[in-house]
Amino acid sequence: MRGGRPLSVVTLHVLPQHPPPSRSTIYLYPTLFLFSSVVLFLLLPRPKPDRLLTLLSLSLSAFLLILPCSYGHPPSAPKPPRPTAVNGGTHSHQHRRNEKASTSSSSSSSSSGGGPKASDALPLPLYLTNAVFFTLFFSVAYYLLHRWRDKIRTSTPLHVVNLSELAAIVTLIASFIYLLGFFGIDFVQSFISRASHYDDAWDDDDIEEEEVLIDSSRCCPPPAKPKFADADPALCSEEDEEIIQAVLNGAVPSYSLESKLGDCKRAAAIRREWLQRTTGRSLQGLPLEGFDYDSILGQCCESPVGYVQIPVGIAGPLLLDGFEYMVPMATTEGCLVASMNRGCKAIHLSGGADSQVYRDGMTRAPVVKFGSAVRACELFYYLENRVNFDTLAVVFNRSSRFARLQSIFPSLSGMTLHIRFNCSTGDAMGMNMVSKGVQNVLDFLQNDFPDMEVIGVSGNFCSDKKPAAVNWILGRGKSVVCESVIKEEVVKEVLKTSVSKLVQLHLNKNFVGSAMAGSVGGYNAHASNIVSAIFIATGQDPAQNVESSHCLTNIVSINDEKDIHASVTMPCIEVGTVGGGTQLASQSACLNMLGVKGASQGSPGSNSRQLATIIAGSVLAGELSLLSAMAAGDVVKSHMKYNRSSKDISNAAS
């Protein structure tokens, strides 16, 4: 009994297999023939090489002909019958399965297993046996060609052969049969076995009884055979199959399954099965179980079919502003966490790092159009007037109790005007919040400027998810600076380089190289590596890594060039601790690890600002470690050791 339901106990029957013939018995035949050949050779009055060749050829030929006749084809190991139930309502199939098993086992013939093989022809190692038959084949072929050439010269008919020639012909055929059997049969059988593999398969109605324990009250085979081999076993009801068919036929849109079923996990499973049948490609390896699909409904992801697993590593402790943080990093890049660990150690041994958020505001920049450039200038002047700003701030701030308009920055282009609104958003990243406030202001401006046409609520002057000089100069999100003084002994013992080499590399790489490349916000070694890993771990928008990775790294020598002062200036870190992906279980746990989960009750916005400083401090640690590895020439060696794996895990199931 399990859960109050009867269980069906299944018995497995396995028929005994016939043992293969003994190899010592097989070796008896060539031994006897070789012994007889030697005796006859010694008894002959005038032995000649061609007679010896004849006797050896006859003995091997006879053996190859007798071998299959003596042993025949040993029966192959019979296929065990399918599991048969002794209770639970499956007795009706037992007799039919046993009869099929006995019939198939009696009619099957051996193509593998313990029967004689071509390589058993001689009691020698395989390579010697092959060498003997290769030599025999080509030597006999040469002998026959030589004899036939003499016959042609002497006008002797080719069909007139003596005993030596007859033996040579038989030997040629026998050695050819051996070579074909050794090198050719397996190649042919590989194609035959593919075709016959499914001929002896069990009937479709037997496939449902694979398990040793079957819950007969819960097993519900679908009315129609699924077209895809990896059908989800959870989808076993007729209703599920009907829904899948409706989605396949286009009667039910796949994106509406959640609203129609009221079960997000079931909707994901049905959509997953529909996708597999439609594309003909398996989603095995993309997990479905173990995720709360209700948590993403209407806010994080539409039409889910599973979730992607990304490992989360821990770097630290990062000593920042007097507090230690263990930083979560979701990444698939080897060496990244280890490298940041080394940077954190260098900062910790040097007394820690200090940080400051010097600007905090999310932006949105709609674009509007007028009938003339003069009319556009009138709105420009209106927005520049401080008195009007106070009125617009009241309208803007109605959108949220956390939204507070800080500035308006208009930019004119002919008849169009791009208006960059900047506001604080509390602990949220704030894109939706600022968009609502902007819409309120645009509706208000229509009263005084009825001829204003709103082209779009975002005109790319924001600028979101794109590298832009406006963000580099004016900032977006949290603008943070972080610094630390690394002592000379730490540079040598932990970072494994020298102050002069580190400063020289920084100047030529981060400044000169980036300037030559025309970088916008890219005056750093690899800030985006750290930002992306922390963004994914803490539920931030990964696409905003583009501008959030804007970073100016600066390393200078101080104290008579004994120590270094390292700093990172990041003007647009766009993060939040509420909303979006931050509420998912895994990402929420990572935020909780940092002590910045959710909204700050006492000081709105302090959690998101603290997260931004942690990111900046982590970037500083990563910059120090990577630049030091480059200065010491250890980058390639480290990546070859830690970032390359010889283990193939492509087939590993989750």
N, C-alpha and C positions, 0 to 999 in steps of 0.2 A: 504493500500500500504506500502511496506517496500523495500527500495532500488529500486523503480520503478517496482516491481513485484507484481502481485495480490496475495492476501492471501486467503486461504480457511478457512472459519469460521466453526467450528465444534460444534454441539449441543449435550449435554449429556442428555440422558433420564434416569430417575431413577423411577422405578415402586414402588408404596407404599407397605409397608410390613404389614402383618396381625399381630395385637397385640396378645400376648400370653394370654392363659386363666388365669383368676384371681385365685390367690392362695386361697382366701377366699371361692370361689366356690368349689375348690378341697377339702378343709377341711370339707365341709358340709357332705360328705358321711361318713367318719369315725365317725363323731360326732353323726349322726343319728343311725348308727349301734351300737355304744357303748351305747347310751342311751337306745336303744331297748334291748340290752343284759342285762343292769342293771335292767330294768323293769321286764323282764322275770325271772331274777334271784330272784327278790323280790317276785314275784307271785308264785314261785314254793313252794309246801308245805314243802319239806325237802331239803333244799339246801345242796349240797355237793361240795367239791373242784373240783372233776372231772367234775361236771356239769358246774361250773363257767368257768373252762378251756375250756370246749366244746363251751360254748356260745361266749366267747371272740375269740376263734379260728375261729368260723364260721363267726363272724362279720368282722374280718380282712381279712379272705379269700374271702368273698363276695366282700369286697371293692376292693381288688386287682384285682378281676376278672371283676368288673363293670367299674373300672377306665378307662382302655384303650378303652372299648366299648363306654363309654359315650363321650369321647373327640376325639377318633380316633387319627390320626396323623395330627397335624396342619401343614398347608403348610409352607415351609421354605421361608425365604426372597428371592424373585426372584432375579436372577442375572441381573444387569442392562445391557442393550444392549451396544454393542460397540459404540463409538462415530460415528455419521453419519454426513457427510458434507452436507451443504445446498448449497454450490457452489464449484467451483474449479474442476468440472469434476468427482465427486464421487457419483452422484445420482444413478448410476447403481447398487450400492451395498446396498442402503438404505432399499429397500423393503425386500431383502433377510435377512438382519440382524435383522430387526424388527420381521419378521416371525419366525426366529430362537429364538429370545429372548422370544417371547410369548409362543412358543412351549416348550422351556426348562423350563420356569417359571411355566407353567401349569402342566408339568409332573414331576417336582421335588417334593420330599417328604422331610419331616423334620427329621433331625438327631440331631439338636441342636437348640438353640434359646429358645422360650418361652413355649414349650409344657410341659405336666406333666412329672415329673421324679420320679424315684423310691424313692428318698429322700422326696417326698411330701406325703408319705403314712400317716403320722401322723402330727398333728399340734404341733410338738415338735421341739426343737433344733436337729440338725443333729446327734450329738453324742448320744442323748437320743433315737432317733428313731433307730439308729443302735444297741444300747444296748438292746432295747426291742426285736428286731427281732433276735438278737443273742441268747438272753435268751430263747425266744420262740422256736427257732429251736432246741437248745440242750435239753431243757426241754421236748419238745414233742418227740424228738428222744429217750430220756431216758425212757419216759413213754411207748412208743411203744415197745421198747426192753424188758422192764419189763413185759408188758402184754404178749408178745410172749413167754417169758420164762415160764410164768405160764401156757400158753396153751400147751406148749411142755410137761411140767410136768404132766398135767391132760389129755394128749392125745386129746386135742381139736383141730380140724382142724384150720389152720392159716387163711384160707380164710373166715372163719365165723367171722364177726366183728359186734360189736354193734355200737350204735350211737356215743358214746364217742370215740371209736377207729377210726371210719370213719372220725369224725371231726379232730382227731389228725393227720390222714394221710393227709387230705386236708390242714391242717395248716402247716405240715412239707413241703409239696410241695410249698405252698404259700410263706412261709418264705425263702425257698431255691430260689424261683424265685426273691424275693426281693434282697437277698444277691448277686445273680448272676447279677441282673440288676444294682445294685449299684457298685459292684466291678469288674464285668467281661465285661459288654457291651462296656464300653469306651475303654478297652484294645483291644477288637476285632475290634471295629470301627476304631481305630487308623491305623490298617492295611488296612481296607476296604477303608478308605478315601484316603490313599496314592495311591491306585490303581485307584480309581474313580476321583482323582483330575484332571487328564489330559483328562478324557473321555469327560468332558463337556467344554473343552477348545475351544477357537475360532479357526476358520480355519487359516491356515498359511497366507492367503492373507489379513487377517484383522489385522495382527500384525503390519503392516507398518504404521497404522493410529492412533498412541498413542497420538500425540500432539494435544493440543487444537488449536494452530495456525500452519498451515502447509504451507510452501512456496512451492507451487505446481510447480514452475518453476525450483526449485533446488533439490527437492526430487528425488532420482534416485535409486530405489530398485535394488539390485544385481540380476543378472539372476539366480543365484543358491543360495540356502539357506546356509549361513555359518554354518559350523559344530560346531563352538564354540559359546557359548551363549554370551560371552562378546566381540563380534566383534566390532572393532573400527567404530563408525558411520561416521568418516571422509572418510573411504574407501567405497564409495558408487558407484563408476563408474565401468563399465564393464571392463575397462582396468586394474584397480587395481585388480579386481577379477581374471583376466587372469594372471596377474603377480604372484599373490599368488599361483595360481594353478601351474604355471611354476616352482616356487621355491619348492612347495610340490613334484612335479614330478621329481625334480632334473635337469630340463632343464636349470635353471638359478641359479647359486650359490648365496646364501644369502649375502655373503660378497661383491659381485659385484654390489649390487643394487644402491649404490651411483653413481658409474661411468655410469651405464646404464640409470638411470633416470635423473641424473643431479639435483636432489632435495633431500637433505640430510634428511629433516624432513619426507618427504613422504617415503623415503627408510626405515627410522626407523619404521614408522607406519606399512608398509607392512611386514618388518622382524618380528615385534612384533606379528602381526596376524598369520604369518606362524609359529612362535614359539608356540603360544597358541594352534593352531590346531595340531601341531606335538606332543606336549607333553600332550595335554589334560588338561593343568593346566592354571589357570587364572593368569594374570599379573596385576589384579586390585590392586591398591595401589602403584604400581610403576608408577610414573607420566611420561607422554610423552610430554605434552604441557609445554610451558614456558621455553624452553631451545633452545639455538642456536647451532644446530647440525653442521652447517657449520664451527663453530669455532674449532671443534675437528677433522675435516677431515684431515687425513694424518699426525697427530701429537700427538693426545692425546688418542684416543680410536677407535677401529675398531668394526664394527658390532653392533652399539648401538641399544638398544630397549627402552631406558628410562634413568632416572637418579635417584640417591639415595639422599634423603634429610637428611642432618645432621644439627642439630641446632648449631648456632654460638653464643657463649656468650662473654661478654666483661669483662676483668679483668683489674684493675688499679685504679688510675694512677700509673704506675711504674716510679719512679724517678730514672733515669739512666743517668750518665754522665751529669747531670745538665738539662736534658730534661725529660718531662713527656710523657709517652706513654700509650694509651689505647690498650691493647693487645687482639686481636681476638683469640678465641679458639673454634674450631669445635670439639665437643665431645658429646657422649651420656652417659657419666659417671657423675652421680650426685655427688655433693660436690666438684668437681674438680675446677670449676671456683670460687666457694665461698671460697675454701681453698686458692687459689692463691690470691684472693682479700685480704685476711687477711695478707698474706705474703707481698704483695705490701704495705699495710698500715704500717706494722712494719718497712719496709725499708724506707718509706717516712718520718715517724715520727723520724727516726734516722738520717736523713740527706741525704738519697739516697744511691745508689750503684755506684761503678766505675768499668769499664770494659776495656779490651784491647785485640785486635786481635794480637797475637804474631807470627802467622804463617798462610800463605794463599796459598794453592796449591792443585789442584786436581791431582789424580794419575791414571795411567793405567800401567799394568805390563804384557806385552806379554811373551810367553814362546817359546824359539827356541831350536833346537836340532842340534847336529853335529855328525859326525861319530866316534868321540873319545872325551874323556874328555880333552885331551891336546888341541885339536882344540877349544873346548869350552872355555878353559882358555885363548886362544889368544884373543877371542872377549872380555872376561872379562877385560884383560889388556888394550885393545883398549878403552873400555868405561871408564876406570878409568883415562885415560890420559886427563888432563885438556885441552890440545891443541885440541884434537879430540872433546871434549865437545863443544867448541865454533863452530866448523863446524857443528856438529849435531844440535845445537841450531838454527842456521840459517835455516837448512832444516825443523826443527820442526815448527818454527814460521811462515813459509809460509802458514800454514793451516788456520790461522785466524789473524786478526789485533789485537786481544786481547790476543791470546795465547802467553805465554812467558815461555820457558823451564827454569826451575830453577835448577833441579838436576836429575841425573841418578844414580840409586842404583841397581847394578846387584847382583844376588845371584846364586851361582853355585850348581848344584846337578848332579854329574856325567857328562853325555854327554849333559845334558840340562842346559839352562841358563834362569833364570827369571829376566827380566829387568824392574825395577820400575821407570817409568818416572813421574816426578812431575812438574806441570806448573801452572801458574796463568791463570785465565780464565775470568777476568773482572767481570761483574755483573751476568754472567751465572753460573749455577752450574758446567757446563763444561765437562760432560762426553763425549758427542759427539765431542766436540772441541779437547779434549786431544786424543781421539781415532784417529781422522784424522791426528793429528801431529805424533802419534806413527806409523801409517801406512806409512807416508812419510819417517820416519827414517828407518823403516824396508826395504823399497824399496831401499833406499840409501845404506844401509849396504850390500845388495845383490851384489853390485859391487865389494867390497873388500872381501866378504865372500860368494862366489857363492854356497858353499856346505852347507850353513845355511838353515835349514828347519824351517819354521814358523809353530809351532804346533797350536797356537791360539793367537789372539790379546789380550786375557785376560787369564792369568794363575793363577788367584786367589791370586796373591801376591800383588794385588792392595791395599786393598781388599774391594770389593764392596758388600754391603748388607749382610755382615756376620760379626759377632764379631771376631776380630782378634787382636793379640798382636802387629802386625806391625802398625796398625792404632793407637793403644793406645800409642805406643812409638814414632813413627815418625809423626803421625798426618795425616789427610786427610781432604780436604776442608778447613774450617776456624777453627783454634785453638784459643780458647777464654778462658780468665780467668776473673771472676767477683767476687767482694768482697764488703762487707758492715760491718760496726760496729753497732751492735744492742745494745742499751742501756738497762740497767737493768730494768728500769721502764717500758719500752716497752715490754720486755720479760714477765713481770708480768701482765701488764694491757691488752696487745693486744694478746700475744701468750699464756697467761694463764698458764704459767709454771715458773720454776726457772732456773737460769743459770746452776746450778750444775746438775739438772736432765736432761736438754737438752744436755749438754756435755757428760754426762755418757751414755745416750741412743745412741748418735751419735757414740761414740767409740765402743760400743758393737754391734751395728747394722751394721753401714756402713763399719767399718774396720774389726772387729773380725768375724762377721757373714759372710760378703762377702768373706773373706779369707778362712773360713772354707768351703764355698760353691764352692770355686775355680773360682770365678767370673773373667771375663775379661772385664774390663771397667765398672763394676757394683758396684762401691763403693759409692753408693748413695741410697736415699730412694725411689724416683719414678721419676727420670728425664725423662724417656720415656713418662710418662703421659703428661707432659707439651710439650715436643718436638713433639709428635704425633699430639696433638690438634692444635698447631700452624702450623705444616707442612700441615695438611689438609686444614686449613683455608686460607693459603697463597699460595696454589698450588704447594707445594714441592712434591718430590717423597716419599710417605709414607714408602716404603720399606727401604729407607735409614735411617729411624729412628733407625735401628739396630745399626749402628756405630755412628750415630749422637747423640745417647743417652749415649755414653761413657762419664762418668762423675765421677770425684773425688770430693766429698763433704768433706769439712773440717770445723769443728767448734771447736774453742778453746776459753777458757775464758781469758780475759785480764783485765787490770786496777784493780788488786787485786781481780780477779774473780767476779767483779761486772758486767762487760759487756762481750759481746761475739764478736769474729771476725769470720764471716761466709764467706766462699768462695766456688766457684765451678770452677773446671778446666775441660774444655771440648775440647779435642784435635782434634775432627773431626766432626764439624758441617757442613754438606753438603747442602748448600742452594744457591738459585739464585733468582734474581728479574726479569729475562727475560727468555723467552723460556718455553716450557712445559706447565704445568698447570697454570703458573702465568699469562697467557694472558686471561684466562677465566674470564667472567664478575664478578662473585662472588669473586673469589680469587684475582682478580685485585683490587676490592674495598677494600678488607682487607689490601692489600699491601699499597694502597693509604691512608688508615687510619693511618698506621704507618709512612707514609712519605717516603716510599722506593720503590714506584712503578716504574717499568721500569729501564732503564739504566741511570746511572749518566753521564751527559754530561761533567761536569767539571773534575771529577775524576773517571775514569772507575774502577769499583769494589767497590766503597765506599758504594753503596746502599746494596749490598749483605753482606758486612762486618758489616754494621749497623744492618741489620736483624739478623745476627748471634749473635751480642752482646745483642740484645733485647731478643733473645731466651735464652741466658745464664742468663740474669738478671731475666727472668721469672722463669727459673729453680731454681735459688737461692731463689726466693720468695716461690715457691712451696715446696722446701726442708725445709725451716724454718717453714712453717705452718704445714706440715704433721708431722715432727719430734716433734714439740711442742704438737700437738694433741696426739701423742703416749705417750709422756712423761707425759701428764696430764691425760691419760686414756680416752680420748674423741672420739677416732676414731670410735669404734663400735656404740656408741650412735649417732654420727653425721650421719653415713651411714644409720642407721635404720630410721633416721628422714628425710633425704634428698635424699637418694639413693634407696628408696623402694617406689613404688607407688601401691596403691590399685585400681587404675583406669585402666580398661581394654580398651585399645585403639587399639587392634589388628584389629578390623573391621572398624576403621575410614578410610574413603577415603580421599585421598589427593585432 
